[in-house]
Amino acid sequence: MVKHTKSVYEIIQNIPVDSMIALSFTQLREFEAQLKDEVIAHTLKRKQKSKEYHRAVLALRWIQGVIRIKTMDECQGVQHG
């Protein structure tokens, strides 16, 4: 029997943006590392046109964007108006 595991895309799609930004850098980097592994695994299997590959790439871009936003907020200091 094959055990079905959730992809990182399925995990992060249910996390609201505010909660995603509130995650620590280590958690975000862990998601990023897992997504990179998924993308590499799909590439090695030559499945770049599969839905799973595109979802992994989309999730990777999303996480990297959240990391950039969080880094910019940390550098500039969050100013609440």
C-alpha positions as CSV (number, residue, x, y, z in Angstrom):
1,M,0.0,0.0,0.0
2,V,1.4,3.4,-1.0
3,K,1.2,6.1,1.6
4,H,0.0,9.4,0.2
5,T,1.9,12.4,1.6
6,K,0.7,15.9,1.2
7,S,2.9,18.2,-1.0
8,V,4.1,21.4,0.4
9,Y,1.7,23.2,-2.0
10,E,-1.3,21.5,-0.4
11,I,0.0,22.5,3.1
12,I,0.7,26.2,2.4
13,Q,-2.4,26.8,0.3
14,N,-4.5,26.7,3.5
15,I,-2.3,29.2,5.4
16,P,-3.6,32.8,5.3
17,V,-1.1,35.4,4.2
18,D,-1.0,37.1,7.6
19,S,-0.1,33.8,9.2
20,M,2.5,33.1,6.5
21,I,4.3,36.4,7.2
22,A,4.1,35.7,10.9
23,L,6.1,32.4,10.5
24,S,9.7,32.5,11.5
25,F,12.5,32.6,8.9
26,T,13.6,29.0,9.8
27,Q,10.1,27.7,9.1
28,L,10.0,29.6,5.8
29,R,13.4,28.4,4.8
30,E,12.3,24.8,5.7
31,F,9.3,25.2,3.3
32,E,11.7,26.6,0.7
33,A,14.1,23.7,1.0
34,Q,11.3,21.1,0.8
35,L,9.9,22.8,-2.3
36,K,13.3,22.9,-4.0
37,D,13.6,19.2,-3.3
38,E,10.2,18.6,-4.9
39,V,11.1,20.7,-8.0
40,I,14.3,18.8,-8.4
41,A,12.6,15.5,-8.0
42,H,10.1,16.4,-10.7
43,T,12.8,17.6,-13.0
44,L,14.8,14.4,-12.6
45,K,11.7,12.4,-13.4
46,R,11.3,14.7,-16.5
47,K,7.8,15.7,-15.4
48,Q,8.1,19.5,-16.0
49,K,4.7,19.6,-17.7
50,S,2.9,17.9,-14.8
51,K,0.5,19.7,-12.5
52,E,2.5,18.7,-9.5
53,Y,5.6,20.3,-10.9
54,H,3.8,23.6,-11.7
55,R,2.3,23.7,-8.2
56,A,5.7,23.1,-6.6
57,V,7.2,26.0,-8.7
58,L,4.3,28.2,-7.8
59,A,4.6,27.4,-4.1
60,L,8.3,28.0,-4.3
61,R,7.8,31.4,-5.8
62,W,5.2,32.2,-3.2
63,I,7.5,31.3,-0.3
64,Q,10.4,33.2,-1.8
65,G,8.1,36.2,-2.1
66,V,7.0,36.0,1.5
67,I,10.7,35.7,2.6
68,R,11.5,38.9,0.5
69,I,8.6,40.8,2.1
70,K,9.5,39.7,5.5
71,T,13.2,40.6,4.9
72,M,12.2,44.0,3.7
73,D,10.0,44.6,6.7
74,E,12.8,43.5,9.0
75,C,15.4,45.8,7.3
76,Q,13.2,48.9,7.2
77,G,11.3,48.3,10.4
78,V,7.6,47.9,10.2
79,Q,5.9,51.3,10.6
80,H,2.2,51.2,11.4
81,G,0.4,54.3,10.3
